[in-house]
Amino acid sequence: MKMSKLFVQTLREFPSDAEVISHKMLGRAGYIKKLAPGVYTYMPLMWRVLKKVEKIVREEMDKAGAQELLMPFVQPKELWEESGRWEVYGRELMRLKDRHDRDMCLGPTHEEIITSVARDSLKSYKQLPVNLYQIQSKFRDEIRPRYGLLRGREFIMKDAYSFDVDEAGLDKEYENMAKAYKKIFERCGLETKMVQSDSGAIGGSVSHEFMVITDTDAGENDVFYCNECDYSANSNHAVSKLPEAVVDGKDYFKETKIIDTPNTHSIEELSAFLNIPSTLILKSLVYIVDKKPVIALIRADKAVEETKLLNAVGGLEIRIATSGEIAEIMSERGFSAEPGFIGPNGMDDIKVIVDETVRDMKNYVVGINQTDKHLVGANHKDLEHPMLSEAIKYVDIRLVERGELCPQCGKPLFVTKGIEVGNIFKLGTKYSKPMNAVYTDVNGKTHPYVMGCYGIGISRTAAAAVEAHHDEHGIKWPLAIAPYHAVIVPVNIQDELQMKVANALYETLQNAGVEVVFDDRDERAGVKFKDADLIGFPFRITVGKTISEGLVECKLRETDELIKLTPEDAKQQIIDAVLSIEK
């Protein structure tokens, strides 16, 4: 490809709405163009990258025994009603009607469709196990699309679904997919961690995410891990070993009573006023889950992990209550307490979730729903609420912190940032059972399929590669997914010898299967070099004045190393590198 003919427009500045490196670089280098919030046109360079990621995914999925198909992007309401997700999926589901007023949706995922395909086609145990996958555009109406391709509304995804006769079969395929995923991301030039995660709207009993570890702002999730064992988990799933010491305020409070605590709206103010550590304070946080109030009880020095709380309640959407909502909740129940003085007492109709850190607390401080007052020296028996009057069910709803102890080996946990590029789920019978998708066993009895689900974000993987491979000058594409392997830059296109050598290299590399761009533009060398670095060609061969000595300059973009070689040696270095990624 001649650079003068390549359909690409690089920009002087980053896009004004770009927040993270991948969005900035891909926009400035002419890879993507924004059409609407979270919706992008993939320009020729980007499309080449995406097709290479897809190729790697296809090769490894096929090697793992999966079979490719393609399912409809538009899905009927009826199937989603069968699974029970039409009303509960949330606002991310883009609903629409056809000309006959039939309810449809744009596919955010394909569990319902694939289950209907299996239901119609897989009748006998003899046909199982099966793993079917597709690569297709998805649409999720994100509340706040951001970060370019990392959190768009329309995106390209590989999703696969396995069907087995039992849990043992699912376990085997789950491990098979995990190994395939590791290979896929390695081939894409990405270091990933497989971490325990929340199943979210997909559902199922077990799930893991594949996270690209990054120190950029795009790291949207905290990943907790242990250096002494194999434990790793997303923040919404991470747990830690609880301290053995019992939190007991007996040295501070000799009796249980209500006391005045004026102007102590925060934990810090209350702790200072009472001259006690924050560990002795039990805070009550009001959340809105699916439009209903929920109270989370947790030790004051700990934070609530909202996904854990959401799962504990069994809801779909969660947010912290506003001050206005809290005032209304108080008023409806005959209280006037301001935030900071709230407690479970008298909130009989509100669900209360108690964190496991509260289990062994004694003689603590808790709000009593009266402004400027708290109950001190309190114990669980003093919490007057129907849900707390019997045996309290403690749930892990806290956010793990760096330095807490690994739940497996007891060593300190570390935390890093990660970008999710893939996930795997054990669905079990979540979809097959309600949709009556069954097979017949050897005895003629019917059973629902035991299913697994396995997703890879194709466009997300490409963006994550930019986050992991870049510098201040531009992208450093891993060779396997770069749009082109190399660029040849003649310094002076008016120089006959430079152009002769450059053309010969161009033709030889093309004939050897190397994807190469010839920068034939009548521009200054500096302009060409800057564009080459910005676009991220893994190799750059510069044909300049040193060609009179029989030498060209070869630059490896990943390291920015510059070496002088003969044209023959430069050519062979690139050919060998390209051949190595095909093995």
C-alpha positions as CSV (number, residue, x, y, z in Angstrom):
1,M,0.0,0.0,0.0
2,K,1.3,3.4,-1.0
3,M,1.0,6.0,1.8
4,S,-0.4,8.5,-0.6
5,K,-3.3,6.2,-1.3
6,L,-3.9,5.0,2.2
7,F,-7.2,6.3,3.5
8,V,-6.0,7.8,6.8
9,Q,-6.0,11.3,8.3
10,T,-3.8,11.9,11.3
11,L,-4.6,14.9,13.5
12,R,-2.4,17.5,15.2
13,E,-4.3,17.2,18.5
14,F,-6.1,14.5,20.4
15,P,-9.9,14.5,20.1
16,S,-11.4,16.9,22.6
17,D,-13.6,14.3,24.3
18,A,-10.9,11.7,24.7
19,E,-10.0,10.8,28.3
20,V,-7.8,7.7,28.0
21,I,-4.7,6.9,26.0
22,S,-6.4,4.4,23.6
23,H,-9.2,6.9,22.7
24,K,-6.7,9.7,22.3
25,M,-4.2,7.7,20.1
26,L,-6.8,5.9,18.0
27,G,-8.6,9.2,17.3
28,R,-5.5,11.2,16.5
29,A,-3.9,8.5,14.3
30,G,-7.0,8.2,12.2
31,Y,-8.2,4.7,13.3
32,I,-11.7,5.7,14.5
33,K,-14.2,8.4,13.9
34,K,-17.0,9.2,16.3
35,L,-20.5,9.1,14.9
36,A,-22.5,9.4,18.1
37,P,-21.8,8.9,21.8
38,G,-20.3,5.4,22.1
39,V,-20.6,4.7,18.4
40,Y,-17.6,4.8,16.1
41,T,-16.7,4.2,12.5
42,Y,-13.8,1.8,12.2
43,M,-11.5,3.3,9.6
44,P,-9.3,1.1,7.3
45,L,-6.4,0.9,9.7
46,M,-8.7,0.0,12.6
47,W,-10.6,-2.5,10.6
48,R,-7.3,-4.3,9.7
49,V,-6.4,-4.5,13.4
50,L,-9.8,-5.9,14.3
51,K,-9.7,-8.5,11.5
52,K,-6.4,-9.7,12.9
53,V,-7.7,-10.0,16.4
54,E,-10.7,-11.9,14.9
55,K,-8.3,-14.2,13.0
56,I,-6.4,-15.1,16.2
57,V,-9.7,-15.7,18.1
58,R,-11.1,-17.9,15.3
59,E,-7.9,-20.0,15.1
60,E,-7.8,-20.7,18.8
61,M,-11.5,-21.3,19.2
62,D,-11.5,-23.7,16.3
63,K,-8.4,-25.5,17.8
64,A,-10.4,-25.8,21.0
65,G,-13.2,-27.6,19.2
66,A,-15.7,-24.8,19.0
67,Q,-17.8,-24.2,15.8
68,E,-18.6,-20.8,14.3
69,L,-22.1,-19.6,13.4
70,L,-23.8,-16.2,13.1
71,M,-27.0,-15.3,15.0
72,P,-29.4,-12.4,14.3
73,F,-28.5,-9.0,15.7
74,V,-32.2,-8.1,16.2
75,Q,-34.0,-10.3,18.7
76,P,-37.7,-10.9,19.5
77,K,-39.2,-10.0,22.9
78,E,-40.7,-13.5,23.2
79,L,-37.4,-15.2,23.8
80,W,-36.4,-12.7,26.4
81,E,-39.7,-13.2,28.2
82,E,-39.0,-17.0,28.2
83,S,-35.7,-16.4,30.1
84,G,-37.3,-13.8,32.3
85,R,-34.9,-11.0,31.3
86,W,-37.1,-8.8,29.2
87,E,-38.3,-6.7,32.2
88,V,-35.3,-7.1,34.4
89,Y,-32.3,-6.6,32.1
90,G,-32.2,-2.9,32.7
91,R,-31.9,0.3,30.6
92,E,-28.9,-1.0,28.7
93,L,-31.3,-3.1,26.6
94,M,-32.2,-1.1,23.4
95,R,-35.9,-1.9,22.8
96,L,-37.7,-1.2,19.6
97,K,-40.8,-2.1,17.5
98,D,-41.0,-3.3,13.9
99,R,-43.6,-2.1,11.4
100,H,-46.1,-4.6,12.8
101,D,-45.7,-3.2,16.3
102,R,-43.9,-6.3,17.5
103,D,-41.4,-5.7,20.4
104,M,-37.8,-6.4,19.5
105,C,-34.3,-5.5,20.9
106,L,-30.8,-5.0,19.7
107,G,-28.7,-7.9,20.9
108,P,-26.5,-7.0,23.9
109,T,-25.8,-10.7,24.3
110,H,-27.1,-13.9,22.8
111,E,-28.0,-16.4,25.6
112,E,-31.7,-16.5,24.6
113,I,-31.0,-16.9,20.9
114,I,-28.4,-19.7,21.2
115,T,-30.6,-21.5,23.7
116,S,-33.5,-21.5,21.2
117,V,-31.1,-22.8,18.5
118,A,-30.0,-25.6,20.8
119,R,-33.6,-26.4,21.8
120,D,-34.5,-26.9,18.2
121,S,-31.4,-28.9,17.2
122,L,-29.9,-30.8,20.1
123,K,-32.3,-33.5,21.1
124,S,-30.1,-36.3,22.3
125,Y,-27.2,-36.8,24.6
126,K,-25.3,-38.3,21.6
127,Q,-25.1,-34.8,20.1
128,L,-23.4,-33.4,23.2
129,P,-21.1,-31.7,24.2
130,V,-21.2,-28.8,21.7
131,N,-19.6,-25.4,21.8
132,L,-20.9,-22.8,19.3
133,Y,-19.5,-19.3,18.8
134,Q,-19.9,-16.1,16.8
135,I,-18.2,-12.8,16.1
136,Q,-20.7,-10.1,15.8
137,S,-21.6,-6.5,16.7
138,K,-23.5,-5.9,19.9
139,F,-25.3,-2.9,21.3
140,R,-25.7,-1.9,24.9
141,D,-27.2,1.4,25.7
142,E,-24.6,2.5,28.2
143,I,-25.7,5.2,30.6
144,R,-22.4,6.9,30.2
145,P,-20.4,5.7,27.2
146,R,-16.7,6.7,27.6
147,Y,-13.2,5.7,26.9
148,G,-13.7,5.3,23.2
149,L,-13.7,1.6,22.3
150,L,-13.3,0.5,25.9
151,R,-16.9,1.4,26.9
152,G,-18.9,2.1,23.7
153,R,-22.5,1.3,23.0
154,E,-21.8,-0.5,19.8
155,F,-18.9,-3.0,19.8
156,I,-17.6,-6.2,18.3
157,M,-17.6,-9.3,20.5
158,K,-16.9,-13.0,20.2
159,D,-19.4,-14.9,22.3
160,A,-19.4,-18.7,22.7
161,Y,-21.8,-21.1,24.4
162,S,-21.2,-24.6,25.5
163,F,-23.8,-27.3,26.0
164,D,-23.1,-30.4,28.2
165,V,-25.0,-33.2,29.8
166,D,-23.8,-32.4,33.3
167,E,-21.6,-30.2,35.6
168,A,-18.5,-32.4,35.1
169,G,-18.7,-31.7,31.3
170,L,-19.1,-28.0,31.9
171,D,-16.1,-28.0,34.2
172,K,-14.0,-29.6,31.5
173,E,-15.1,-27.1,28.8
174,Y,-14.7,-24.2,31.2
175,E,-11.0,-25.2,31.7
176,N,-10.7,-25.7,27.9
177,M,-11.9,-22.2,27.2
178,A,-9.7,-20.7,29.9
179,K,-6.6,-22.2,28.2
180,A,-7.8,-21.0,24.8
181,Y,-8.3,-17.5,26.1
182,K,-4.8,-17.4,27.6
183,K,-3.4,-18.4,24.2
184,I,-5.5,-15.8,22.4
185,F,-4.3,-12.9,24.5
186,E,-0.7,-14.0,24.5
187,R,-0.8,-14.0,20.7
188,C,-2.4,-10.5,20.7
189,G,0.6,-9.3,22.8
190,L,-1.3,-8.9,26.0
191,E,-0.4,-9.9,29.5
192,T,-3.6,-10.9,31.3
193,K,-4.7,-12.2,34.7
194,M,-7.6,-14.6,35.1
195,V,-9.5,-13.3,38.1
196,Q,-12.7,-14.2,39.9
197,S,-15.5,-11.9,39.1
198,D,-19.2,-11.1,39.5
199,S,-21.5,-12.7,36.9
200,G,-23.7,-9.6,36.5
201,A,-26.6,-9.6,34.2
202,I,-25.4,-12.8,32.4
203,G,-25.9,-14.8,35.6
204,G,-24.5,-18.2,36.5
205,S,-22.7,-19.7,39.5
206,V,-19.1,-19.0,38.7
207,S,-17.3,-16.5,36.5
208,H,-13.8,-15.3,35.7
209,E,-12.5,-12.2,33.9
210,F,-9.4,-11.9,31.8
211,M,-7.8,-8.5,32.8
212,V,-5.1,-6.6,31.0
213,I,-2.9,-5.2,33.7
214,T,-2.3,-1.5,33.1
215,D,-1.3,1.6,35.0
216,T,-3.2,4.0,32.7
217,D,-6.4,5.8,33.5
218,A,-8.3,3.2,31.5
219,G,-7.9,0.7,34.2
220,E,-11.5,0.6,35.2
221,N,-11.3,-2.3,37.8
222,D,-9.2,-2.9,40.8
223,V,-7.7,-6.4,40.7
224,F,-6.6,-7.9,44.0
225,Y,-4.0,-10.6,43.9
226,C,-1.6,-12.6,46.1
227,N,2.0,-13.1,45.3
228,E,2.3,-16.2,47.4
229,C,-0.6,-18.2,45.8
230,D,-2.8,-18.1,42.8
231,Y,-5.6,-16.0,44.3
232,S,-6.8,-13.1,42.2
233,A,-10.2,-11.4,42.0
234,N,-12.0,-8.3,40.7
235,S,-12.9,-5.8,43.3
236,N,-16.5,-6.7,43.0
237,H,-15.8,-10.3,43.9
238,A,-12.6,-10.0,46.1
239,V,-12.7,-11.2,49.6
240,S,-10.1,-11.2,52.4
241,K,-9.4,-13.0,55.6
242,L,-11.1,-11.3,58.5
243,P,-9.1,-10.3,61.5
244,E,-9.4,-12.7,64.4
245,A,-9.6,-9.9,67.0
246,V,-13.1,-9.1,68.4
247,V,-14.0,-5.4,68.1
248,D,-15.3,-4.6,71.6
249,G,-15.9,-1.1,73.0
250,K,-16.2,-2.2,76.7
251,D,-13.3,0.0,77.7
252,Y,-15.1,3.0,76.4
253,F,-18.8,2.4,77.2
254,K,-19.9,0.9,80.6
255,E,-23.6,0.9,79.6
256,T,-26.0,1.1,76.7
257,K,-27.6,4.5,76.4
258,I,-28.5,7.3,74.0
259,I,-26.2,10.3,74.2
260,D,-26.0,13.7,72.6
261,T,-23.5,13.9,69.7
262,P,-24.0,17.4,68.3
263,N,-22.7,18.3,64.9
264,T,-21.2,14.9,64.2
265,H,-22.3,14.3,60.7
266,S,-19.2,12.4,59.6
267,I,-17.4,9.4,60.9
268,E,-14.4,11.5,61.6
269,E,-16.4,14.0,63.6
270,L,-18.1,11.3,65.6
271,S,-14.9,9.5,66.3
272,A,-13.2,12.7,67.5
273,F,-16.2,13.7,69.6
274,L,-16.3,10.4,71.4
275,N,-12.6,9.9,71.4
276,I,-12.9,6.4,70.1
277,P,-11.5,4.6,67.0
278,S,-13.7,4.4,64.0
279,T,-13.7,0.6,64.2
280,L,-16.2,0.9,67.1
281,I,-18.8,2.8,64.9
282,L,-21.4,1.0,62.9
283,K,-22.6,3.1,60.0
284,S,-26.0,2.8,58.2
285,L,-25.9,3.6,54.5
286,V,-29.1,4.1,52.5
287,Y,-29.1,2.8,48.9
288,I,-31.8,2.7,46.2
289,V,-32.0,-0.8,44.7
290,D,-34.5,-1.1,41.9
291,K,-36.3,2.0,43.1
292,K,-36.6,0.7,46.7
293,P,-34.5,1.8,49.8
294,V,-32.1,-0.6,51.3
295,I,-29.9,-0.1,54.4
296,A,-26.4,-1.5,54.5
297,L,-24.9,-1.9,58.0
298,I,-21.1,-2.0,58.0
299,R,-18.2,-1.1,60.2
300,A,-17.4,2.6,59.8
301,D,-13.8,2.1,58.7
302,K,-14.9,-0.1,55.8
303,A,-16.5,0.8,52.5
304,V,-19.4,-0.9,50.8
305,E,-18.8,-2.7,47.4
306,E,-22.0,-1.9,45.6
307,T,-22.0,-4.9,43.3
308,K,-21.8,-7.2,46.3
309,L,-24.7,-5.3,48.0
310,L,-26.7,-5.5,44.8
311,N,-26.2,-9.3,44.6
312,A,-27.1,-9.7,48.3
313,V,-30.4,-7.9,47.7
314,G,-31.0,-9.7,44.4
315,G,-31.5,-6.5,42.4
316,L,-30.5,-5.1,39.0
317,E,-29.6,-1.4,39.6
318,I,-28.1,0.3,42.6
319,R,-27.1,3.8,43.7
320,I,-26.5,5.7,46.9
321,A,-29.6,7.5,48.0
322,T,-29.6,11.3,47.7
323,S,-30.1,13.6,50.7
324,G,-33.6,14.5,49.4
325,E,-34.5,10.8,49.2
326,I,-33.2,10.1,52.7
327,A,-35.2,13.0,54.1
328,E,-38.3,11.6,52.4
329,I,-37.6,8.1,53.8
330,M,-37.2,9.5,57.3
331,S,-40.3,11.6,57.1
332,E,-42.5,8.7,55.9
333,R,-41.5,6.8,59.0
334,G,-41.8,9.6,61.5
335,F,-38.2,10.5,61.8
336,S,-36.2,13.7,60.9
337,A,-32.7,12.4,61.2
338,E,-30.0,13.8,58.9
339,P,-27.4,11.6,57.2
340,G,-24.8,10.6,59.9
341,F,-27.5,9.8,62.5
342,I,-29.4,7.0,60.7
343,G,-29.8,3.6,62.1
344,P,-31.9,0.5,61.5
345,N,-34.3,1.0,64.4
346,G,-37.8,1.8,63.3
347,M,-37.1,1.1,59.7
348,D,-39.2,-2.1,59.8
349,D,-40.3,-2.1,56.2
350,I,-36.8,-1.5,54.7
351,K,-34.5,-4.4,53.9
352,V,-31.3,-4.4,55.9
353,I,-28.1,-6.1,54.8
354,V,-25.4,-6.6,57.5
355,D,-21.8,-7.0,56.6
356,E,-19.8,-9.9,58.0
357,T,-17.4,-7.4,59.7
358,V,-20.3,-6.6,62.1
359,R,-20.6,-10.2,63.3
360,D,-18.2,-10.0,66.3
361,M,-18.7,-6.3,67.1
362,K,-19.7,-5.5,70.8
363,N,-20.4,-2.4,72.7
364,Y,-20.3,-0.2,69.6
365,V,-21.9,3.1,68.4
366,V,-24.8,3.3,66.0
367,G,-27.3,5.9,64.8
368,I,-30.7,6.0,66.4
369,N,-32.6,8.1,63.7
370,Q,-32.4,11.2,65.8
371,T,-30.3,14.1,64.7
372,D,-27.4,14.9,67.1
373,K,-27.9,11.6,69.0
374,H,-26.3,8.1,68.9
375,L,-26.7,4.9,70.8
376,V,-23.5,4.0,72.5
377,G,-22.4,0.6,74.1
378,A,-24.9,-1.0,71.7
379,N,-25.0,-4.7,70.9
380,H,-26.9,-6.7,68.3
381,K,-29.9,-7.2,70.6
382,D,-30.3,-3.5,70.7
383,L,-30.9,-3.2,67.0
384,E,-34.7,-3.1,66.8
385,H,-35.7,-4.3,63.4
386,P,-37.6,-7.4,62.3
387,M,-34.7,-8.6,60.2
388,L,-32.4,-8.3,63.1
389,S,-34.6,-9.6,65.9
390,E,-33.7,-13.2,65.0
391,A,-30.4,-14.7,63.9
392,I,-28.8,-12.1,61.7
393,K,-27.6,-13.3,58.3
394,Y,-24.2,-11.7,57.7
395,V,-23.2,-11.1,54.1
396,D,-19.8,-10.0,52.6
397,I,-20.6,-6.5,51.1
398,R,-17.4,-4.7,51.9
399,L,-14.7,-3.5,49.5
400,V,-11.4,-5.2,50.1
401,E,-8.4,-2.9,50.6
402,R,-4.7,-3.2,49.8
403,G,-2.8,-5.0,52.5
404,E,-5.7,-7.1,53.8
405,L,-4.9,-10.8,54.0
406,C,-5.4,-13.4,51.3
407,P,-8.4,-15.7,52.0
408,Q,-6.4,-18.7,50.7
409,C,-2.9,-18.3,52.3
410,G,-3.2,-15.4,54.7
411,K,-0.5,-13.3,53.0
412,P,-1.0,-9.6,52.2
413,L,-3.1,-8.8,49.1
414,F,-1.8,-6.4,46.4
415,V,-3.9,-4.4,44.1
416,T,-3.5,-3.2,40.5
417,K,-5.6,-1.8,37.7
418,G,-7.0,-3.9,35.0
419,I,-9.0,-3.7,31.7
420,E,-11.5,-6.5,31.1
421,V,-11.0,-8.1,27.7
422,G,-12.7,-11.5,28.2
423,N,-14.9,-13.4,30.5
424,I,-16.2,-16.9,31.1
425,F,-19.3,-18.0,33.0
426,K,-20.7,-21.3,34.3
427,L,-24.4,-20.7,33.4
428,G,-25.6,-24.1,34.5
429,T,-29.3,-24.3,33.7
430,K,-30.1,-20.6,34.1
431,Y,-31.4,-20.4,30.6
432,S,-32.1,-23.9,29.5
433,K,-34.4,-24.7,32.4
434,P,-36.9,-21.7,32.0
435,M,-36.7,-22.0,28.2
436,N,-37.3,-25.8,28.3
437,A,-34.2,-26.5,26.3
438,V,-33.7,-30.2,27.0
439,Y,-32.0,-33.3,25.7
440,T,-32.9,-37.0,26.1
441,D,-30.5,-39.2,28.0
442,V,-29.7,-42.9,27.4
443,N,-32.8,-43.9,29.4
444,G,-35.1,-41.7,27.5
445,K,-35.4,-39.1,30.3
446,T,-35.2,-35.4,29.5
447,H,-32.8,-32.9,31.2
448,P,-32.0,-29.3,30.7
449,Y,-28.6,-28.6,29.1
450,V,-25.8,-27.5,31.4
451,M,-24.4,-24.4,29.7
452,G,-21.4,-22.2,29.7
453,C,-20.8,-18.8,28.2
454,Y,-17.5,-17.3,27.0
455,G,-17.0,-13.7,25.7
456,I,-14.1,-11.8,24.2
457,G,-14.4,-8.1,23.3
458,I,-12.7,-7.8,19.9
459,S,-12.7,-4.0,19.7
460,R,-12.0,-3.8,23.4
461,T,-9.0,-6.1,23.0
462,A,-7.6,-3.8,20.3
463,A,-8.0,-0.7,22.5
464,A,-6.5,-2.5,25.5
465,A,-3.4,-3.3,23.3
466,V,-3.0,0.5,22.8
467,E,-3.2,1.1,26.5
468,A,-0.5,-1.5,27.1
469,H,1.7,-0.6,24.1
470,H,2.3,3.2,23.5
471,D,4.5,6.1,24.3
472,E,4.1,9.9,24.1
473,H,4.7,9.7,20.3
474,G,2.0,7.1,19.5
475,I,1.0,3.5,19.4
476,K,3.4,0.5,19.6
477,W,1.3,-2.3,18.1
478,P,2.2,-5.9,18.8
479,L,3.3,-7.3,15.5
480,A,0.5,-9.9,15.4
481,I,-2.3,-7.3,15.3
482,A,-0.6,-4.3,13.7
483,P,-2.5,-2.9,10.7
484,Y,0.7,-3.2,8.7
485,H,4.0,-4.9,9.7
486,A,6.3,-2.2,8.3
487,V,6.7,1.1,6.7
488,I,9.4,2.1,4.2
489,V,10.4,5.7,4.3
490,P,12.6,7.2,1.5
491,V,13.9,10.4,2.9
492,N,14.0,12.2,-0.5
493,I,11.7,10.9,-3.1
494,Q,13.6,12.9,-5.7
495,D,16.7,10.8,-5.0
496,E,16.9,8.1,-7.7
497,L,19.0,5.7,-5.6
498,Q,16.8,6.0,-2.5
499,M,13.7,5.4,-4.5
500,K,15.2,2.4,-6.3
501,V,16.2,0.7,-3.1
502,A,13.0,1.6,-1.4
503,N,10.9,0.2,-4.2
504,A,13.0,-3.0,-4.3
505,L,12.5,-3.5,-0.6
506,Y,8.8,-2.8,-0.9
507,E,8.3,-5.4,-3.7
508,T,10.4,-8.0,-2.0
509,L,8.7,-7.7,1.4
510,Q,5.3,-7.8,-0.3
511,N,6.2,-10.9,-2.2
512,A,7.4,-12.5,1.1
513,G,3.9,-12.0,2.7
514,V,4.9,-8.9,4.7
515,E,2.2,-6.2,5.0
516,V,4.1,-3.1,4.2
517,V,3.4,0.6,3.5
518,F,5.5,2.7,1.1
519,D,5.6,6.3,2.3
520,D,5.8,7.9,-1.1
521,R,4.5,11.3,0.0
522,D,6.5,14.4,-0.9
523,E,6.8,15.4,2.7
524,R,9.7,16.2,5.0
525,A,11.3,13.2,6.7
526,G,10.3,14.5,10.1
527,V,6.6,14.5,9.1
528,K,6.9,10.9,7.9
529,F,8.7,9.7,11.0
530,K,6.1,11.3,13.3
531,D,3.2,9.7,11.4
532,A,5.0,6.3,11.5
533,D,5.4,6.5,15.2
534,L,1.8,7.8,15.8
535,I,0.3,5.0,13.6
536,G,2.5,2.5,15.3
537,F,4.1,0.5,12.5
538,P,6.2,-2.2,14.3
539,F,9.1,-1.7,11.8
540,R,10.3,1.3,10.0
541,I,13.0,1.1,7.3
542,T,14.5,4.5,6.4
543,V,16.3,4.8,3.1
544,G,18.4,8.0,3.3
545,K,21.9,9.3,2.7
546,T,23.5,6.1,4.2
547,I,22.3,4.1,1.2
548,S,25.4,5.4,-0.6
549,E,27.3,3.2,1.9
550,G,24.9,0.3,1.2
551,L,23.0,0.8,4.5
552,V,19.5,1.6,5.6
553,E,18.1,2.5,9.1
554,C,15.8,0.0,10.7
555,K,13.7,1.1,13.7
556,L,11.9,-1.4,16.0
557,R,8.9,0.6,17.3
558,E,8.5,-1.4,20.5
559,T,11.9,-0.4,21.8
560,D,12.6,2.5,19.5
561,E,16.0,0.9,18.8
562,L,17.7,2.3,15.7
563,I,20.2,0.0,13.8
564,K,21.9,0.4,10.5
565,L,21.7,-2.7,8.2
566,T,22.1,-3.6,4.6
567,P,18.8,-3.7,2.8
568,E,19.1,-7.4,2.6
569,D,19.6,-7.8,6.3
570,A,16.8,-5.4,7.1
571,K,14.5,-7.3,4.8
572,Q,15.3,-10.6,6.4
573,Q,14.9,-9.3,9.9
574,I,11.3,-8.3,9.1
575,I,10.5,-11.4,7.2
576,D,11.8,-13.6,10.1
577,A,9.7,-11.6,12.6
578,V,6.5,-11.9,10.6
579,L,7.0,-15.6,10.0
580,S,7.5,-16.2,13.7
581,I,4.1,-14.8,14.6
582,E,2.4,-17.2,12.1
583,K,3.9,-20.3,13.8
